[in-house]
Amino acid sequence: MNATSDTVLVVGAGPVGLTAAAQLARFDVSVRVIEALEQPTTESRAVGVHARSLEMLASLGVLERLKALGRRIPALDVVDGRTGRSRNRLDLGDTASRHPYVLDVAQPDTEAVLAERAAELGVVVERGVALTALSQDDDGVDVTLRGADGESTIRVGWVLGADGGHSTTRRLVGTELDGGFHGQHFAMADADVETSYAPDAIRMFTHPDGMGMLFPLAGARARIMFLVDAPPEGRTAPTLAEMQAMADVRMGGAVKMGTPRWLTYFEVHHAQVPQYRFGRVFLAGDAAHIHSPAGAQGMNTGIQDAANLAWKLALVARGRADAALLDTYNDERHPVGAMVVRTTTTLTDVGTASGPQAALRNIAMYLVGHVHVINNAVGSTMAELTINYRDSALSVHHGRAAVKAGEHAPDPAGTAVAVEDLLTTPGFLLVVSGAEHEAALREVLGDLGTVVTADAALVRAYGWPIDGMALIRPDGYLGLVADSAHPDVLRDYLATALRIAMPSSS
């Protein structure tokens, strides 16, 4: 048996697994990625990347590459499919992020960019290799892998199952998804289109026959979806003619499809595993939670699972923190997954409503589109900027600062350097107001991160009365927020909350 007990094995080379692998490699952790598919998928799959994920991908150094392959969408538009008139428009321009838009980019492009970044960091995806068995003890995990040369067993330190809705890792740790496995059916096409609609919004078409969706991608390419009855028995995909017929009726004849890249039927499922950590094995993305594509939350939630886990696992794998830190992955992300399952279920039910319920939906959507406060709240929620870990054991707040520990770190316009740019340096980011203790704080933080002095815009955003500090985690959330910049406050947080072994103070 090969002994690689300091290595993290990532199972699955989709966006979630590749994000985790690249982040771990940035933190100097040995990573091995396996993928059962011999070739990358050509199916467009998840296409919408939201602001919170874009911030994380920016700190990983891949955002500009992704933007070159996708289309920035600044709004969502609800259209009456019979008249072609807009019922209401949700503008994302005021979203509290440097990325107030959805980036529509086909999943194969996202995977290619992330794989390229992982390779730059020394991680190579081993394709055609499947996980077939695992067993673990206090010191590591024995995994059996099957590839073209047969089976072999190796020992690794940790396993991350990011192997999708039919996860083998999930089965091998003895858990399963719990939830609803029968729901609405959709027909979907990925094709070039000709349309009179500008590619400036994701559009949902309401129609008595059922809703439709139009997602503009790069160039003339688009994703088209329709609510349908259960597909005919034995059919896995609609024909292009069937998709065009539905578009002619439900999109008012304004969308003409060319040769498709992908046609499929799918059924909406909503379910989640009871926990995300099983000793030295973790689940993330669709291996941990599945739900409707409504709101484009699935891939984004998985990317954020990976970002949450990676920095914690890096500290533990490198012997810098106690393994108990890893419990906070489940504590922080499981409630988020449960919330996403609930929210996407509601969005699907709202989008597919008919009769009197559809009338109520239209009134609600009018309010969303025409009341600025509601518009911003809905936009921020969809962009996943309202997710927080205020109740986490890792969120410690001292004093009267305006922002709260556990919240998404503010990154207001007007700051000298964007927080996401600063986070391109692996580790924590300690933002300090007042220079009295800065040298001592650098000594306490050591090689765990970077210390920067807050400019006037950040001081206003954090609301420090005189001096203070905020420790921004590598995933962009506030760990420690204090209106004191005394080094002992930081030292206590690192030792007590993060369980990092700290040298004794002199």
C-alpha positions as a printed NumPy array, in Angstrom:
array([[  0.   ,   0.   ,   0.   ],
       [  1.33 ,   3.444,  -0.913],
       [  1.464,   5.753,   2.094],
       [  0.442,   9.357,   1.343],
       [ -1.209,  10.127,   4.65 ],
       [ -0.683,  13.888,   4.321],
       [ -2.587,  14.011,   1.008],
       [ -6.182,  15.095,   0.451],
       [ -7.987,  12.946,  -2.127],
       [-10.624,  14.914,  -4.021],
       [-13.187,  12.687,  -5.719],
       [-14.753,  14.5  ,  -8.667],
       [-13.339,  17.077, -11.097],
       [-16.391,  19.275, -11.483],
       [-16.415,  22.936, -10.368],
       [-16.682,  21.975,  -6.688],
       [-13.845,  19.454,  -6.632],
       [-11.569,  21.644,  -8.748],
       [-12.225,  24.703,  -6.568],
       [-11.35 ,  22.704,  -3.459],
       [ -8.234,  21.221,  -5.065],
       [ -6.926,  24.572,  -6.269],
       [ -7.555,  26.229,  -2.925],
       [ -5.847,  23.414,  -1.024],
       [ -2.867,  23.575,  -3.365],
       [ -2.602,  27.334,  -2.757],
       [ -2.211,  26.511,   0.922],
       [  0.638,  24.066,   0.168],
       [ -1.427,  20.945,   0.813],
       [ -0.726,  17.803,  -1.232],
       [ -3.809,  17.089,  -3.365],
       [ -4.802,  14.23 ,  -5.621],
       [ -7.896,  14.589,  -7.858],
       [ -9.627,  11.624,  -9.461],
       [-12.536,  11.685, -11.899],
       [-14.443,   8.647, -13.141],
       [-15.226,  10.296, -16.51 ],
       [-12.447,   9.732, -19.027],
       [-13.198,  13.031, -20.771],
       [-14.605,  16.33 , -19.485],
       [-18.337,  16.743, -19.971],
       [-19.552,  18.67 , -23.014],
       [-22.987,  19.299, -21.441],
       [-23.529,  22.927, -20.417],
       [-25.098,  21.909, -17.052],
       [-24.755,  24.737, -14.467],
       [-24.413,  28.095, -16.224],
       [-25.014,  30.928, -13.726],
       [-22.222,  32.128, -11.423],
       [-23.322,  34.601,  -8.751],
       [-21.51 ,  37.498,  -7.074],
       [-20.349,  35.651,  -3.934],
       [-18.834,  32.863,  -6.021],
       [-17.294,  35.404,  -8.404],
       [-15.531,  37.037,  -5.455],
       [-14.135,  33.682,  -4.366],
       [-13.058,  32.831,  -7.905],
       [-11.395,  36.243,  -8.196],
       [ -9.259,  35.501,  -5.143],
       [ -8.353,  32.173,  -6.768],
       [ -7.074,  34.062,  -9.806],
       [ -9.491,  32.769, -12.453],
       [-12.214,  35.4  , -12.767],
       [-10.834,  37.252, -15.777],
       [-10.446,  33.959, -17.665],
       [-14.055,  33.029, -16.895],
       [-15.392,  36.439, -17.879],
       [-13.738,  36.057, -21.274],
       [-15.776,  32.886, -21.869],
       [-19.131,  33.988, -20.497],
       [-21.672,  36.769, -20.612],
       [-22.362,  39.29 , -17.86 ],
       [-26.085,  39.458, -17.146],
       [-27.118,  42.509, -15.088],
       [-30.82 ,  41.729, -14.651],
       [-33.627,  39.189, -14.428],
       [-36.765,  39.839, -16.444],
       [-40.198,  38.258, -16.03 ],
       [-42.015,  38.302, -19.373],
       [-45.631,  37.58 , -20.275],
       [-45.148,  34.795, -22.816],
       [-48.373,  35.677, -24.643],
       [-47.651,  39.375, -25.239],
       [-43.877,  39.536, -24.949],
       [-44.184,  42.42 , -22.474],
       [-41.998,  42.603, -19.388],
       [-43.956,  42.14 , -16.168],
       [-41.07 ,  43.308, -14.037],
       [-37.308,  43.528, -14.089],
       [-34.957,  42.722, -11.216],
       [-31.896,  44.935, -11.64 ],
       [-28.718,  43.585, -10.028],
       [-26.769,  46.82 , -10.469],
       [-27.077,  47.894,  -6.836],
       [-25.996,  44.538,  -5.391],
       [-23.386,  45.114,  -2.665],
       [-20.532,  43.504,  -4.572],
       [-17.887,  44.453,  -7.081],
       [-19.688,  41.982,  -9.364],
       [-23.328,  43.139,  -9.571],
       [-24.317,  40.628, -12.238],
       [-24.687,  36.945, -13.025],
       [-21.932,  35.496, -15.186],
       [-23.557,  33.036, -17.567],
       [-20.874,  30.572, -18.645],
       [-21.246,  26.936, -19.675],
       [-19.986,  24.47 , -17.069],
       [-17.373,  22.855, -19.372],
       [-15.726,  26.273, -19.695],
       [-15.817,  26.771, -15.923],
       [-14.269,  23.349, -15.406],
       [-11.569,  23.984, -18.027],
       [-10.522,  27.252, -16.383],
       [-10.449,  25.708, -12.902],
       [ -8.515,  22.675, -14.168],
       [ -5.996,  25.003, -15.794],
       [ -5.571,  26.904, -12.514],
       [ -5.212,  23.655, -10.564],
       [ -2.53 ,  22.497, -13.003],
       [ -0.646,  25.774, -12.514],
       [ -0.639,  24.939,  -8.81 ],
       [  0.693,  21.447,  -9.446],
       [ -2.583,  19.495,  -9.388],
       [ -3.292,  17.075, -12.227],
       [ -6.725,  15.518, -12.747],
       [ -6.512,  11.721, -13.056],
       [ -9.331,  10.796, -15.431],
       [-10.887,   7.367, -15.77 ],
       [-10.151,   6.655, -12.108],
       [-12.998,   5.733,  -9.753],
       [-13.236,   5.334,  -5.979],
       [-14.523,   1.846,  -5.143],
       [-13.911,   1.412,  -1.399],
       [-12.72 ,   3.272,   1.67 ],
       [-12.092,   2.658,   5.344],
       [-10.705,   5.053,   7.886],
       [ -9.111,   5.198,  11.315],
       [ -7.873,   8.035,  13.515],
       [ -4.78 ,   8.581,  11.381],
       [ -5.946,   8.302,   7.772],
       [ -8.168,   6.798,   5.098],
       [ -7.454,   3.686,   3.032],
       [ -9.027,   4.095,  -0.396],
       [ -9.299,   1.647,  -3.275],
       [ -9.111,   3.179,  -6.74 ],
       [ -9.956,   1.538, -10.047],
       [ -8.377,   2.737, -13.269],
       [ -7.248,   1.412, -16.628],
       [ -4.499,  -0.627, -14.939],
       [ -6.846,  -2.261, -12.427],
       [ -7.34 ,  -1.607,  -8.716],
       [ -4.904,  -0.267,  -6.156],
       [ -5.214,   0.748,  -2.526],
       [ -3.514,   3.833,  -1.127],
       [ -3.604,   5.674,   2.157],
       [ -4.498,   9.346,   2.282],
       [ -5.081,  11.797,   5.067],
       [ -8.519,  13.041,   4.054],
       [-11.184,  12.509,   1.388],
       [-13.496,  15.098,  -0.129],
       [-16.449,  13.66 ,  -2.008],
       [-17.398,  16.141,  -4.718],
       [-18.668,  13.446,  -7.05 ],
       [-22.164,  14.726,  -7.752],
       [-25.733,  13.667,  -7.18 ],
       [-24.94 ,   9.96 ,  -7.602],
       [-21.949,  10.193,  -5.259],
       [-19.998,   7.02 ,  -4.602],
       [-18.278,   8.698,  -1.648],
       [-21.664,   9.344,  -0.058],
       [-22.604,   5.691,  -0.39 ],
       [-19.279,   4.461,   0.965],
       [-19.573,   6.498,   4.175],
       [-23.008,   4.98 ,   4.722],
       [-25.24 ,   8.008,   4.327],
       [-27.902,   9.045,   1.819],
       [-29.889,  12.009,   0.639],
       [-33.098,  12.7  ,   2.529],
       [-35.872,  14.682,   0.859],
       [-38.212,  14.772,  -2.121],
       [-37.292,  12.84 ,  -5.233],
       [-40.398,  13.464,  -7.351],
       [-41.175,  16.926,  -8.646],
       [-41.728,  19.032, -11.712],
       [-40.324,  17.953, -15.074],
       [-38.449,  20.223, -17.478],
       [-37.277,  20.006, -21.072],
       [-34.005,  21.755, -21.816],
       [-31.937,  22.748, -24.839],
       [-28.482,  24.27 , -25.207],
       [-28.396,  25.818, -28.68 ],
       [-27.578,  28.863, -30.735],
       [-30.604,  31.137, -30.963],
       [-31.943,  34.006, -32.981],
       [-34.12 ,  36.301, -30.895],
       [-35.41 ,  39.858, -30.712],
       [-34.631,  39.887, -26.98 ],
       [-31.389,  41.607, -26.05 ],
       [-28.921,  39.369, -24.182],
       [-29.107,  41.717, -21.175],
       [-31.205,  39.587, -18.822],
       [-32.117,  36.072, -17.789],
       [-35.778,  35.86 , -18.766],
       [-38.593,  33.835, -17.227],
       [-41.667,  33.567, -19.451],
       [-45.022,  33.045, -17.755],
       [-47.662,  31.223, -19.802],
       [-50.796,  29.142, -19.093],
       [-49.065,  26.131, -20.693],
       [-46.15 ,  26.423, -18.273],
       [-43.128,  28.586, -17.615],
       [-40.09 ,  28.97 , -19.867],
       [-36.567,  30.247, -19.216],
       [-33.984,  31.854, -21.494],
       [-30.353,  32.133, -20.299],
       [-28.059,  34.019, -22.73 ],
       [-24.546,  32.562, -22.961],
       [-21.527,  33.797, -24.921],
       [-22.132,  34.647, -28.566],
       [-25.454,  33.425, -29.95 ],
       [-25.602,  30.471, -27.555],
       [-28.401,  30.176, -24.958],
       [-29.982,  27.779, -22.48 ],
       [-33.76 ,  27.269, -22.952],
       [-35.995,  25.437, -20.458],
       [-39.716,  24.637, -20.31 ],
       [-41.942,  23.125, -17.657],
       [-43.478,  19.952, -19.121],
       [-45.512,  16.967, -18.093],
       [-43.621,  13.767, -17.371],
       [-41.705,  12.845, -20.555],
       [-42.932,   9.895, -22.619],
       [-41.721,   6.567, -21.254],
       [-38.282,   5.694, -22.515],
       [-37.527,   9.219, -23.731],
       [-34.476,  10.937, -22.235],
       [-34.551,  14.057, -24.372],
       [-37.006,  16.176, -26.393],
       [-36.436,  16.783, -30.072],
       [-35.398,  20.196, -31.36 ],
       [-38.777,  20.421, -33.111],
       [-40.581,  19.858, -29.792],
       [-38.487,  22.541, -28.099],
       [-39.129,  24.97 , -30.955],
       [-42.87 ,  24.323, -30.826],
       [-42.923,  25.191, -27.107],
       [-40.831,  28.306, -27.749],
       [-43.216,  29.452, -30.491],
       [-46.126,  29.32 , -28.047],
       [-44.614,  30.249, -24.693],
       [-42.071,  32.803, -25.918],
       [-44.327,  34.453, -28.464],
       [-42.381,  33.267, -31.487],
       [-39.46 ,  35.501, -30.532],
       [-36.891,  32.72 , -30.078],
       [-35.635,  30.529, -32.935],
       [-33.261,  27.67 , -32.131],
       [-30.436,  26.385, -34.296],
       [-28.588,  23.078, -34.077],
       [-28.52 ,  22.063, -30.412],
       [-25.428,  21.125, -28.424],
       [-27.49 ,  19.34 , -25.763],
       [-31.121,  18.255, -25.358],
       [-32.432,  16.61 , -22.187],
       [-35.331,  16.089, -19.821],
       [-34.793,  16.43 , -16.086],
       [-36.894,  16.131, -12.948],
       [-36.505,  18.429,  -9.968],
       [-35.331,  16.797,  -6.717],
       [-34.836,  18.42 ,  -3.313],
       [-32.744,  16.557,  -0.731],
       [-29.754,  16.812,   1.604],
       [-27.524,  14.466,   3.602],
       [-27.905,  14.66 ,   7.416],
       [-24.28 ,  15.781,   7.886],
       [-21.298,  16.84 ,   5.802],
       [-18.423,  15.4  ,   7.85 ],
       [-17.775,  11.717,   8.505],
       [-14.488,  11.608,  10.393],
       [-11.84 ,  12.197,   7.75 ],
       [-14.324,  12.172,   4.865],
       [-16.344,  15.209,   3.74 ],
       [-19.159,  15.756,   1.251],
       [-19.666,  18.912,  -0.809],
       [-21.801,  20.155,  -3.672],
       [-24.369,  17.793,  -5.188],
       [-22.915,  14.928,  -3.164],
       [-24.294,  16.742,  -0.1  ],
       [-27.388,  18.521,  -1.434],
       [-29.53 ,  18.448,  -4.572],
       [-32.288,  20.865,  -5.498],
       [-34.049,  22.703,  -8.292],
       [-31.919,  24.822, -10.653],
       [-34.223,  27.754,  -9.817],
       [-32.113,  30.769,  -8.945],
       [-28.944,  29.034, -10.194],
       [-27.952,  28.16 ,  -6.634],
       [-26.552,  24.634,  -6.986],
       [-23.053,  25.071,  -8.372],
       [-22.623,  28.308,  -6.429],
       [-23.508,  26.607,  -3.165],
       [-21.047,  23.824,  -3.946],
       [-18.24 ,  26.26 ,  -4.788],
       [-18.827,  27.945,  -1.456],
       [-18.819,  24.561,   0.309],
       [-15.367,  24.012,  -1.172],
       [-14.099,  27.461,  -0.209],
       [-15.365,  27.034,   3.364],
       [-13.727,  23.65 ,   3.84 ],
       [-10.419,  24.204,   2.031],
       [ -8.775,  26.702,   4.358],
       [ -9.824,  24.768,   7.461],
       [ -8.625,  21.463,   6.072],
       [ -5.353,  23.108,   5.042],
       [ -4.681,  24.299,   8.594],
       [ -5.38 ,  20.828,   9.981],
       [ -3.556,  18.888,   7.258],
       [ -0.452,  21.036,   7.764],
       [ -0.574,  20.468,  11.522],
       [ -1.348,  24.097,  12.345],
       [ -4.79 ,  23.563,  13.903],
       [ -6.644,  20.899,  15.841],
       [ -8.93 ,  18.617,  13.794],
       [-11.92 ,  19.855,  15.818],
       [-11.825,  22.942,  13.575],
       [-13.238,  20.743,  10.814],
       [-16.535,  20.324,  12.668],
       [-17.298,  23.924,  11.767],
       [-17.554,  22.944,   8.09 ],
       [-20.725,  21.014,   8.844],
       [-21.882,  23.559,  11.434],
       [-21.62 ,  26.435,   8.95 ],
       [-22.501,  24.877,   5.619],
       [-25.226,  22.344,   6.478],
       [-27.712,  25.081,   7.492],
       [-26.88 ,  26.952,   4.283],
       [-27.566,  23.835,   2.22 ],
       [-30.886,  23.325,   4.028],
       [-31.84 ,  26.934,   3.341],
       [-30.97 ,  26.587,  -0.346],
       [-33.101,  23.445,  -0.628],
       [-36.051,  25.283,   0.949],
       [-35.584,  28.416,  -1.146],
       [-35.232,  26.658,  -4.487],
       [-38.28 ,  24.512,  -3.701],
       [-40.283,  27.697,  -3.115],
       [-38.917,  29.372,  -6.243],
       [-39.838,  26.348,  -8.335],
       [-43.344,  26.243,  -6.888],
       [-43.758,  29.969,  -7.517],
       [-42.406,  29.775, -11.053],
       [-44.647,  26.853, -12.002],
       [-47.807,  28.216, -10.343],
       [-51.044,  28.336, -12.303],
       [-54.537,  29.76 , -11.851],
       [-55.12 ,  31.989,  -8.786],
       [-51.65 ,  31.191,  -7.47 ],
       [-50.145,  32.54 , -10.671],
       [-52.054,  35.81 , -10.17 ],
       [-50.632,  36.152,  -6.66 ],
       [-47.175,  35.366,  -8.024],
       [-47.492,  38.116, -10.623],
       [-48.434,  40.656,  -7.948],
       [-45.456,  39.618,  -5.82 ],
       [-43.123,  39.849,  -8.8  ],
       [-44.442,  43.313,  -9.594],
       [-43.483,  44.434,  -6.085],
       [-40.046,  42.868,  -6.422],
       [-39.448,  44.7  ,  -9.677],
       [-40.843,  48.078,  -8.658],
       [-39.948,  48.557,  -4.981],
       [-36.255,  49.413,  -4.728],
       [-35.698,  48.023,  -1.234],
       [-37.328,  44.706,  -2.13 ],
       [-35.435,  44.584,  -5.413],
       [-32.097,  44.964,  -3.631],
       [-32.986,  42.412,  -0.961],
       [-34.003,  39.792,  -3.509],
       [-30.973,  40.512,  -5.686],
       [-28.569,  40.207,  -2.744],
       [-30.206,  36.981,  -1.593],
       [-29.997,  35.426,  -5.051],
       [-26.346,  36.524,  -5.309],
       [-25.784,  34.655,  -1.999],
       [-24.392,  37.81 ,  -0.383],
       [-26.766,  37.539,   2.582],
       [-25.363,  34.167,   3.701],
       [-23.615,  34.546,   7.039],
       [-22.092,  32.535,   9.862],
       [-22.964,  34.868,  12.743],
       [-23.883,  31.912,  14.977],
       [-20.67 ,  30.021,  14.241],
       [-18.124,  29.281,  16.957],
       [-15.597,  30.913,  14.607],
       [-17.411,  34.261,  14.677],
       [-16.208,  36.426,  17.582],
       [-17.282,  40.043,  17.994],
       [-15.897,  42.591,  20.439],
       [-17.217,  46.111,  20.883],
       [-19.203,  48.464,  18.72 ],
       [-18.032,  47.901,  15.155],
       [-20.882,  48.289,  12.66 ],
       [-20.26 ,  45.006,  10.865],
       [-20.688,  41.71 ,  12.66 ],
       [-18.419,  38.691,  12.848],
       [-19.671,  35.951,  10.554],
       [-20.892,  38.342,   7.876],
       [-19.593,  38.679,   4.331],
       [-16.603,  41.034,   4.587],
       [-17.49 ,  44.511,   3.28 ],
       [-15.59 ,  45.535,   0.174],
       [-16.965,  48.998,  -0.599],
       [-16.189,  51.014,  -3.675],
       [-13.532,  53.621,  -3.026],
       [-11.119,  51.394,  -1.125],
       [ -7.535,  51.475,  -2.301],
       [ -7.428,  47.729,  -3.03 ],
       [-10.301,  45.256,  -3.308],
       [-10.545,  42.658,  -0.559],
       [-10.789,  39.929,  -3.203],
       [ -7.488,  41.145,  -4.679],
       [ -5.812,  41.065,  -1.278],
       [ -7.088,  37.518,  -0.758],
       [ -5.147,  36.354,  -3.807],
       [ -2.345,  35.964,  -1.257],
       [ -3.226,  32.7  ,   0.523],
       [ -4.221,  32.975,   4.159],
       [ -6.081,  35.355,   6.42 ],
       [ -6.356,  39.087,   5.842],
       [ -6.127,  41.232,   8.985],
       [ -7.462,  44.735,   8.372],
       [ -6.301,  47.185,  11.038],
       [ -7.414,  50.732,  11.863],
       [ -4.695,  52.627,  13.721],
       [ -1.014,  51.796,  13.532],
       [ -0.135,  51.564,  17.235],
       [ -0.148,  47.751,  17.412],
       [  0.455,  46.903,  13.753],
       [  3.965,  45.49 ,  14.178],
       [  2.875,  43.328,  17.124],
       [ -0.159,  42.089,  15.167],
       [  2.087,  41.033,  12.281],
       [  4.158,  39.039,  14.719],
       [  1.092,  37.298,  16.181],
       [ -0.415,  36.483,  12.78 ],
       [  2.931,  35.337,  11.418],
       [  2.703,  33.249,   8.251],
       [ -1.029,  32.683,   8.673],
       [ -1.844,  35.749,   6.63 ],
       [ -1.318,  39.389,   5.743],
       [ -1.846,  42.582,   7.748],
       [ -3.081,  45.707,   5.931],
       [ -3.966,  49.175,   7.189],
       [ -7.564,  50.2  ,   6.563],
       [ -8.108,  53.264,   4.43 ],
       [-10.858,  55.807,   5.149],
       [-13.479,  53.926,   3.104],
       [-12.916,  50.701,   5.038],
       [-12.899,  52.515,   8.391],
       [-16.315,  53.958,   7.538],
       [-17.618,  50.593,   6.334],
       [-16.545,  48.806,   9.51 ],
       [-17.653,  51.63 ,  11.791],
       [-14.652,  51.595,  14.101],
       [-14.956,  54.489,  16.612],
       [-11.179,  54.96 ,  17.026],
       [ -9.121,  51.873,  16.252],
       [ -9.994,  48.258,  15.593],
       [ -9.328,  45.185,  13.522],
       [-11.137,  42.607,  11.437],
       [ -9.762,  39.197,  10.557],
       [-11.114,  38.183,   7.151],
       [-11.092,  34.447,   6.586],
       [ -9.697,  33.043,   3.318],
       [-13.289,  32.438,   2.15 ],
       [-14.136,  36.141,   2.512],
       [-16.102,  36.061,   5.777],
       [-15.358,  37.969,   8.971],
       [-13.955,  35.784,  11.74 ],
       [-12.908,  38.264,  14.404],
       [-14.249,  41.831,  14.545],
       [-13.074,  44.09 ,  17.364],
       [-12.931,  47.786,  18.215],
       [ -9.539,  47.142,  19.77 ],
       [ -6.373,  46.315,  17.873],
       [ -4.549,  44.847,  20.839],
       [ -2.461,  41.793,  19.867],
       [ -3.8  ,  39.731,  22.781],
       [ -7.302,  39.882,  21.282],
       [ -6.005,  38.376,  18.05 ],
       [ -3.858,  35.829,  19.874],
       [ -6.816,  34.626,  21.927],
       [ -9.018,  34.297,  18.835],
       [ -6.467,  32.242,  16.925],
       [ -5.858,  29.933,  19.875],
       [ -9.404,  29.587,  21.196],
       [-11.723,  29.883,  18.183],
       [ -9.48 ,  28.493,  15.434],
       [ -7.611,  26.05 ,  17.712],
       [ -4.262,  27.094,  16.29 ],
       [ -1.218,  26.281,  18.394],
       [  0.278,  29.658,  19.288],
       [  3.749,  30.36 ,  20.656],
       [  3.66 ,  31.83 ,  24.149],
       [  3.726,  35.613,  24.27 ],
       [  6.939,  37.201,  25.483]])
